[in-house]
Each structure stands twice: as structure tokens, then as C-alpha cells.
Amino acid sequence: MAASSAKVDVKQPHYLAAFDLSAADIATFDAYEAKVLPLLAAHGGELLWRVRSVDRATEYHLLRFASETGLQRYRQDPLRMAAAPLFASSGALASVTEVTLVSSI
């Protein structure tokens, strides 16, 4: 899924998802992402940026949702939940933090 080129709208909730891929099977993680990232739009979500470190040990997603409940609905999506075993078997670790735009260059 391609990242959006849209400008950041600070009025909508934004989240930074950080993935530790240092012990992960990257192909399995990518297969999981291919299943779940397309589900974002159904919950008012959008992937603004998806970046991976050159050593492939970490990946970050900047996500925007139309409402505060969007992330909760996305996390509870039955198709996403069905893909959870794929994420678990990838060996990746994840954390999600709500963020706000501090400044832009």
C-alpha cells in the first residue's frame, strides 16, 4: 500500500506505530501488512507514511484517523483480527503512540 502524499491535518488524531523487526521474518510481516493496511480506509484511517530503516530492523507508520474511535474500530476489525496469528508468527513487536505535529520543515 502506498503512503499518502497528503498534508498532515492536525485536527484529526494521528498515531505513530513502531515495529521492531530485528528478530522478525520480514516476508511474513510484509504478508501481514498486505492484509491489514487496506482495512484502514473502512475505519476512517489513512497511512500517511510507511518507512523502514535501511538495516530493516525497524519500521514506522504515521497513521491518521477521521475520529478518535477509528483506531479502536480498526484494531477490532474481524479481518484484522483473523490476520493476528500471521503477525504473531512474524516475530515482529509493535507499539502505537498518539502523536501531534510539532513542526514542519
C-alpha angles and dihedrals in degrees: 000000000000119000119245122256090208121127118253112264105209092198092070124069115263129196134194113214114198121196125196104211097168093112097024133116097238095202091055092046091050090050089053092049091050089058100044108033093067088059093066095084093057088063098043092264132137133189105228097175136007113185133169128197116251090244087055091231097118139029131190132198124194106206131187125196129193091229140013091254093055095086091049091051091047092051090051095046107130093224091051091047090050088056093051094097089057090054091047092051091050092069092227121141122213141196129179126204129182108237139185130210110260099181142327130222 
